[in-house]
Structure formats: structure tokens, C-alpha cells
Amino acid sequence: MGKFNNPGIIATAVALPLAALAGFGAYSFLQSTLDDGGSDSGQQTLEPVELEPRDLDEDTLTLCLALTASVPDSLAELDKRQVTGGENINEYTLAYGDPAITAMCGDADPEVDDTEEVYVINDVCWIDREAEGGTEFISVDREITVAVDVPEEYEQGVDALNELSPSIAEYVPTADEAPSGCTA
């Protein structure tokens, strides 16, 4: 037998250059993705969301900070975004996705009619109201109100409430009174 008749040597001689070529191709692809402004996760960086600031008392701000610090980094498969608009605004607001689903802790308490439908989602009671360009969901059984604005582009806005409600239930105490229909 000659030197190059061994199948193992032949397989190695073919496999090594192919593996090197595949590795170089993968490296080139990833490098061009990063050079084009992408990231290795394939997601793009979104601009901060501008929201109108609120004047909150210290107790409300403390509860809201506990809430905003506990929420997930993604909501309904949408990445969390930075919020701008005033001092401490990130301590009581949240934004996810593009267009942004926004949440405001410490919003004004809504007036709720006795006949208004109340949704109980993960131990938090919500009402919904039409808002410009979408729906506003408002918690109605907590000491501090949380309002979540969901743009009309999202068919299942309630998905956001599903994921936010456990943190709200844990960090925002239940109010002494809740509207009829709230059985949380």
C-alpha cells in the first residue's frame, strides 16, 4: 500500500480544508453583520421613547421604582426600550417594542362605572379605554394606578398585561376598594 491509500488520511486531507473554509465563511458573515450596525443577536437598537413626565410624591415614586426594577427585559416578545422626558422618568415608566407599548406607574385614578367590564389578569384588575392610536389598559384595584398604552398594531394587547401583572401584583399593594367585577 502507498502512503496515500489510507482512508483516514484521505478523509482528514479533505475535511480540514473544508472546515477551515466554513469557519472563514461564518466569520466573514458575522463580521459583515456587525459592520452593518447589527448585533450578534440580530436585533437593532431602537431610539428612546419620549414620554410626558408626572409629578409623583416620594411614596408613589418608591413603589413605582420597585415595580419598574422588577419587570422583564422583554414583554410579549418585544425588547425593553429606554424612556426620556424628564428627571426620574425611568423610575416610573416603561416602554417595549416599536411602535412602543408604554406603561406609566402613578397615573391618575380612573372613574369606573358600575357596569364597566373589568378584566382580571394574573391577580390584577384592568379596564380598557380607547386611546389615540390604540387601547389604554388601566389597573383599578391597586393603591397606585398603572396605565398601559398598546398601539393598534398589536392584535393581542392583553399579552403585555399577562407579563406585567405578576410584577404589579407583587410590588403594588391592593387598594382597600375595587370596582364591582374585580374578583382578584
N, C-alpha and C positions, 0 to 999 in steps of 0.2 A: 504494500500500500504506500502511496505517495503521501507527502506531507499534508496536502490539502484535501484528501479524500475523507477525512473525519467529519461526520455530520455536525458535531458540536462546534468545531472550529468554523465551519461554513455558516452556521446559524448565528454565531457571535459576530462574524465578519459582516453579515448583512444587518443584524439588529442594532449594533452600536451606531452606525451612521444614521439609520432611520430614527432612533431615539434622540440623537443629537439634533437632527433636522426638526423633529416635532417639538422639542424643547425650545429651540430658537424661534420657531413659528409662534408658539404660545407666548414667549417673552415679548416678541415684536408686537403681537396683538394687544397685550396688556399695556405695554408702554405707549402705544398709539392711543389707546382709550384714555389713559391718564393725561397725555399731552393735549387731548381734545377737551379737557376740562371735566372729564368724567371722574368717577372714583372707582375703586376696585369693587364696590358693592353695586355699581351700575345705577346709582341714584344721583340726581342732580341736587345742588344746593339751591334752596328757594330763598327769595328775599324775605326780610322780616315783615310781619303783618302789623299795620298801623291801627291801633285801637284808641278810642277816646278814654282818657283817664277818669277815674272816680275818686272822690274824697271818702276814704274809709277810716273809721275810728280804729284805734290800736288793737282792740279785741277782735274786731272783724278781720283786720289785716293778718293777725296772728293765725286765726283759724284758716283763712284763705291760703296763707303760706304753707301750712301743714298739708292742705289739700293739693295745691299745685306741686309740691315737692313729692307727693306720693303717686301721682298719675303715671301711666305707662308712657314710654317713649314713642309708641305708635298707637293709633286709635283707628279702629275699623280699617286696618292695614294702611293707614296714612301716617307719614312721619311728622313728628312734632316740629313746629317752627318757632322761631324767635318772635317776640312781640315787642313793638316800640310804641311810644306815645306819651310817656310821662315817667316821673320818678316812681320806682317800685312797681311798675305796671306788670312785670313778670311774676310778681308775688301773688297776683290775684286774677291773672288772665292766662289763657291757653290758646294755642292755635295748632291745627293739624291740616296737612294736605294743601292742594291747590286745585280749585278755589278753597280757601280756608274755612274749616269748621272752627268756630271760636267759642270759648267758654269764658264767662265773666262771673267771678265769685263776688258776692256782696251787692248784687243788683237789687233794684227796688222790688219790694214785695208786690206781687200782682194781686188784683182783685179777682176772686174766683166765684163765679155764680154757682148756686147750689146744684144746678142742672148740668154744669160743665163736666165733660168727660175727663176723668183722671186716670192716668196710666201708672201702674206700679211696675217698676223695672228694677230688679235687684235691690229691693228694700227701700227704694226712693220713689216718691210720688211726683209725677210730672203732669203738666198740662201743655198743650201746644197752641201756638198762635201763628197766624200768617204774618210773615215779615217780608220786607222788601227783598225780593230775590230768593226766598226760601221759607223756612219754618223756624220759629224760635220755640225751644222747649224750655220750660221754667220749672224748677223744683218748687214744691209747695208745702212740704212737710218738714222743713229744716229751719233751724234758728237763723241761718243765713241763706239767702236765695242764690241759686246758681242758674244762670241763663246760658243756654247753648244754642247758637245760631248755626243752622245747617243749610247751606246753599241748595237750591233746587236741583242742581246737577247730581246730587246724591239721592238715589231712589230709596235707600233704606237708612234714613237719618237716625232711626232708632238704634242702629248698630253702635253709634257713638255713645248713646246713653247706656247701652248694655255694658260698655267697658269703663265708663266714667262712674257709674252709680256705685260700685263697690267702694271706691275711694271716698265718695261723698258720704256714704252710709257710715264709713269708719271714722272720718275726721270732722264731719259737720253734725253737731248734735241735733236730734229730733226736736222739733218745736212742740210746745205744750198743746197747741191746737193744729188740726189739719182739716182740710175741706172734706165734705162728705164724698165718699167714693175712694178715699185714700185708706187702704187697709194694710199698709206696710207694717 
